[in-house]
Amino acid sequence: MTEQRIVFPVAGDKITVPPEGTTLSEAEKIKKGICPCCSGTLVFQEGCKACYGCGWGGCE
């Protein structure tokens, strides 16, 4: 069996930056596929969201 990885789409593969002076909450970042720790791209692997950049995992 091969490992399957799904990359979350992030506004056409570009991370959108909120207007200056505003920040996204952790939940909003995760919903948009942005890592809440390092702002990297989240992937969906083995039923959980994860970041390869910093090791953050959403199923902890």
Backbone as CSV, one residue per row, in Angstrom:
resi,resn,N_x,N_y,N_z,CA_x,CA_y,CA_z,C_x,C_y,C_z
1,MET,0.849,-1.179,0.000,0.000,0.000,0.000,0.893,1.241,0.000
2,THR,0.586,2.211,-0.840,1.377,3.434,-0.916,0.798,4.500,-0.008
3,GLU,1.684,5.334,0.494,1.265,6.430,1.362,0.674,7.541,0.509
4,GLN,-0.471,8.062,0.935,-1.142,9.111,0.183,-1.105,10.409,0.975
5,ARG,-0.676,11.477,0.341,-0.627,12.783,0.977,-1.483,13.753,0.185
6,ILE,-2.276,14.518,0.902,-3.120,15.518,0.278,-2.686,16.878,0.814
7,VAL,-2.353,17.787,-0.075,-1.965,19.134,0.337,-3.193,20.019,0.288
8,PHE,-3.433,20.748,1.369,-4.574,21.644,1.415,-4.384,22.783,0.420
9,PRO,-5.400,23.102,-0.363,-5.291,24.261,-1.246,-5.310,25.545,-0.426
10,VAL,-4.396,26.426,-0.733,-4.318,27.689,0.009,-4.385,28.830,-0.997
11,ALA,-5.578,29.291,-1.277,-5.811,30.420,-2.191,-4.914,30.340,-3.426
12,GLY,-5.043,29.260,-4.179,-4.249,29.109,-5.394,-2.770,28.885,-5.108
13,ASP,-2.481,28.124,-4.054,-1.121,27.811,-3.633,-0.343,29.023,-3.143
14,LYS,-1.009,30.098,-2.830,-0.360,31.279,-2.259,-0.991,31.547,-0.905
15,ILE,-0.160,31.757,0.094,-0.681,32.081,1.412,-1.067,33.547,1.406
16,THR,-2.325,33.801,1.710,-2.789,35.185,1.723,-2.470,35.821,3.067
17,VAL,-1.941,37.000,3.036,-1.563,37.722,4.247,-2.715,38.637,4.638
18,PRO,-3.138,38.566,5.898,-4.230,39.452,6.314,-3.763,40.899,6.301
19,PRO,-4.681,41.851,6.251,-4.303,43.266,6.271,-3.443,43.582,7.495
20,GLU,-2.546,44.525,7.328,-1.639,44.891,8.410,-2.418,45.267,9.666
21,GLY,-1.939,44.790,10.811,-2.606,45.088,12.066,-3.627,44.044,12.480
22,THR,-3.949,43.086,11.578,-4.873,42.027,11.939,-4.124,40.699,11.926
23,THR,-4.598,39.783,12.722,-3.999,38.452,12.755,-5.095,37.404,12.696
24,LEU,-4.740,36.248,12.184,-5.681,35.137,12.140,-5.548,34.340,13.425
25,SER,-6.657,33.835,13.924,-6.604,32.965,15.101,-6.022,31.616,14.675
26,GLU,-5.643,30.810,15.657,-5.087,29.480,15.359,-6.089,28.659,14.557
27,ALA,-7.355,28.691,14.933,-8.394,27.932,14.231,-8.556,28.411,12.787
28,GLU,-8.487,29.726,12.565,-8.613,30.273,11.206,-7.439,29.842,10.340
29,LYS,-6.233,29.850,10.911,-5.050,29.406,10.164,-5.194,27.939,9.755
30,ILE,-5.583,27.099,10.704,-5.731,25.672,10.418,-6.783,25.457,9.344
31,LYS,-7.895,26.162,9.431,-8.966,26.042,8.435,-8.480,26.419,7.041
32,LYS,-7.576,27.406,6.946,-7.039,27.848,5.662,-5.849,27.012,5.201
33,GLY,-5.436,26.017,6.021,-4.314,25.157,5.642,-2.966,25.764,5.963
34,ILE,-2.929,26.675,6.933,-1.691,27.343,7.333,-1.300,26.837,8.721
35,CYS,-0.047,26.456,8.888,0.419,25.971,10.182,0.349,27.099,11.210
36,PRO,-0.254,26.839,12.387,-0.360,27.885,13.403,0.976,28.210,14.074
37,CYS,1.986,27.349,13.911,3.288,27.586,14.553,4.283,28.301,13.649
38,CYS,4.418,27.826,12.402,5.456,28.385,11.529,4.914,29.015,10.253
39,SER,3.600,29.001,10.066,2.922,29.538,8.876,3.246,28.766,7.603
40,GLY,3.743,27.531,7.753,3.972,26.664,6.599,2.654,26.084,6.102
41,THR,2.725,25.278,5.061,1.539,24.655,4.485,1.227,23.354,5.213
42,LEU,-0.035,23.160,5.590,-0.459,21.925,6.231,-0.798,20.881,5.181
43,VAL,-0.542,19.610,5.502,-0.919,18.486,4.646,-1.835,17.586,5.450
44,PHE,-2.643,16.791,4.766,-3.532,15.851,5.426,-2.932,14.467,5.232
45,GLN,-2.525,13.858,6.356,-1.863,12.565,6.281,-2.369,11.678,7.413
46,GLU,-2.747,10.463,7.076,-3.226,9.485,8.045,-4.362,10.033,8.911
47,GLY,-5.243,10.806,8.315,-6.408,11.322,9.013,-6.174,12.559,9.852
48,CYS,-4.977,13.134,9.787,-4.643,14.298,10.601,-3.985,15.380,9.750
49,LYS,-4.111,16.607,10.195,-3.401,17.705,9.556,-2.014,17.777,10.181
50,ALA,-0.984,17.988,9.342,0.384,18.033,9.839,1.201,19.038,9.041
51,CYS,2.276,19.520,9.646,3.191,20.444,8.986,4.566,19.789,8.920
52,TYR,5.128,19.693,7.713,6.461,19.120,7.558,7.538,20.125,7.932
53,GLY,7.201,21.405,7.945,8.189,22.435,8.256,8.653,22.408,9.703
54,CYS,7.690,22.284,10.642,8.056,22.358,12.059,7.628,21.128,12.857
55,GLY,6.861,20.226,12.241,6.443,19.016,12.928,5.116,19.139,13.670
56,TRP,4.437,20.266,13.546,3.144,20.447,14.205,2.178,19.393,13.691
57,GLY,1.329,18.857,14.572,0.328,17.884,14.179,-1.009,18.209,14.818
58,GLY,-2.086,18.057,14.061,-3.412,18.406,14.548,-4.141,17.307,15.290
59,CYS,-3.553,16.144,15.454,-4.236,15.037,16.129,-3.556,14.658,17.435
60,GLU,-2.942,15.605,18.061,-2.227,15.310,19.295,-3.161,15.268,20.471
